[in-house]
Amino acid sequence: MKNRKTTPSTEPVYLISVAARMSGLHPQTLRLYERLGLIKPHRVGRSKRLYSEADIERLRRIQHFTQELGVNLAGVDIILRLLERIEQINREVEEIIEQTNARILQLIEEYNLPVDPNTLLIRYERLDEEG
């Protein structure tokens, strides 16, 4: 059931110049995205920004929405918030299914039921973003 893609690291390690180069964007664009709340790099002091792999992935996603799909930045903000909410709901559904399956197994064992647990357990498969 836990068939997730590996998630990018959230450890802030890249300076803005490196993050800009990795994402294919100009450093000023990263600063704009930060002002608009689309990206939240880790701050060291007042001026130094550090970006994580997850931040770089988010920047690439923003670039895809704006440059390839023609979405404006307000639309990107809405899309990203909706995707985050969907991810949160998916995690909640997976947790409920795990608890329900555990309870099913517990009842089968408790009442010594002559059933194959595999026929009763709930399966949940996420669709890939492209799927």
Secondary structure, DSSP 8 states (H G I E B T S, - for coil): -------------EEHHHHHHHHT--HHHHHHHHHTTS---EEETTTEEEE-HHHHHHHHHHHIIIIIS---HHHHHHHHHHHHHHHHHHHHHHHHHHHHHHHHHHHHHHTT--S-GGGTS-------S--
